[in-house]
Amino acid sequence: MKLRRSERIVAITKILIDKPYRLFSLNHFTQKFDAAKSTISEDLSIIKRVLAAEDMGQIETISGAAGGVRFIPKKTAGDIEEVVTDLCQDLSDSDRILPGGFLYITDLIFSPETVMEIGKIFATQFAELDADYVITIETKGIPIALATARAMNLPVISIRKDNRVTEGSVVSINYVTGSSKKIETMSLSRRALSEESKVVIVDDFMKAGGTAKGMLDLLSEFKAEVLDIGVLMETAQPEKKLVSNYTSLIVVDKVDEEKQQVVVRPSNSILGKSD
Amino acid sequence: MKLRRSERIVAITKILIDKPYRLFSLNHFTQKFDAAKSTISEDLSIIKRVLAAEDMGQIETISGAAGGVRFIPKKTAGDIEEVVTDLCQDLSDSDRILPGGFLYITDLIFSPETVMEIGKIFATQFAELDADYVITIETKGIPIALATARAMNLPVISIRKDNRVTEGSVVSINYVTGSSKKIETMSLSRRALSEESKVVIVDDFMKAGGTAKGMLDLLSEFKAEVLDIGVLMETAQPEKKLVSNYTSLIVVDKVDEEKQQVVVRPSNSILGKSD
């Protein structure tokens, strides 16, 4: 079917947005819509202009024979602040306090709309790093990693917390959790990650950073280069973590079981302020 | 900024597609774009017509005061067959055979593009069921559940395979895995699922169906109504599973470690053929 401009624009917008970071050649669209290159170029410049003006992400054009056009989800600083502030408000609910002073966050992490927003924030943070993989550790890191990876068009690799893994030979390390000083095991299938890959790490929570430190140690067995670490939440204490370069979205200052009080705030690093 | 039709259409398409199943009132758009109701209605009917003609999903209009418009991702039978056939081809690679006759599928499940397609297939399958939650069990079920839930705008609930769960009081059951006859534990936090919810289950793999049976037992403790079960892959043997109503996308006929041979095929149920 031969489409008019406004019709073609619907279909092209859908195609680009459905597959973030996927490069489509101009030929893909000229053939699909039986339209001239100049026509498609004009369609694309309208889409690009509107998405930019409405802060809905970026259309990037790459010229040359291997070139094409792709959609890059980007959140503005204002958007990020809004999402993180909303999350903080939700997390401040004292009903979230669990026995032992833990905070119930599973519902947020497993809400697709919420976690997709979190993923887009990390994707914005990692946009210029040219990573090959998004790495996480089961279980609650997985939805965040998948959302981040979807916004970056990268595969996820999930480190296992045991070694009962039916994935061929695995590399395992023992690590000491920074907060409870327990010895745990984490494993990664040899075939999951090729050597000397460039990776970013995401996880849900950082207390002392023992798990993150363990992930760095395990990844060094694969000679991976870790470009950045993103965590949804970190605790204010201990201030000095076992890893140094990471970005958190939210800082947990206090979970007081007795007073039924939760104090959380947007992290300075994500708001672009220096700590 | 006052937009022209082709420009408005880009923004409206983006808003609808980004949040499947989310109902947007017409007022949302008339205010955002400072346009008359009739103008927005016409924009929407163009978007609806194009998405339908290009098999890109459905725009549903719900009339009345609480009404509005929403995007429903739907895959056609032809699309589903294509995705499943491609998956089968990928899975037939003898490099996927792991010691013990297991099949390596982690890379597919953790590839956002692939798992989002799988999620849209299950969302199409479950579209009319009016479920409240998508339920899965860690670890490899999680990406599939999240992709399905994203296409349906539903929360995911992930059952844990241990009971070292920091989520308040949990309900745990012991279950016998149908194939290896081992006793395992699965747990779900009491607060995760309200009683008498309507749910659909998704998982990556079904052999004898012991895990699925365990999930049904655990969910019955929450008085949940299980509307359907979807699994990415099932083994042809044993033919009789411990659960009866489920849909699989792919059937594994044989993984022969000695001959280095994998035989998989699209499931009859997903192709609309009776077994």
Interface residues (C-beta under 8 A of the other chain):
Chain A: M1 L3 R5 S6 E7 I9 V10 A11 T13 K14 I17 D18 K19 R22 I46 I47 R49 V50 L51 A53 E54 M56 G57 L98 P99 G100 F102 Y104 T106 D107 F110 S111 P112 E113 V115 M116 E138 T139 I142 P143 L146 A147 A149 R150 N153 L154 P155 V156 I157 S158 R160 T166 E167 G168 S189 R191 A192
Chain B: M1 L3 R5 S6 E7 I9 V10 A11 T13 K14 I17 D18 K19 R22 I46 I47 R49 V50 L51 A53 E54 M56 G57 L98 P99 G100 F102 Y104 T106 D107 F110 S111 P112 E113 V115 M116 E138 T139 I142 P143 L146 A147 A149 R150 N153 L154 P155 V156 I157 S158 R160 T166 E167 G168 S189 R191 A192
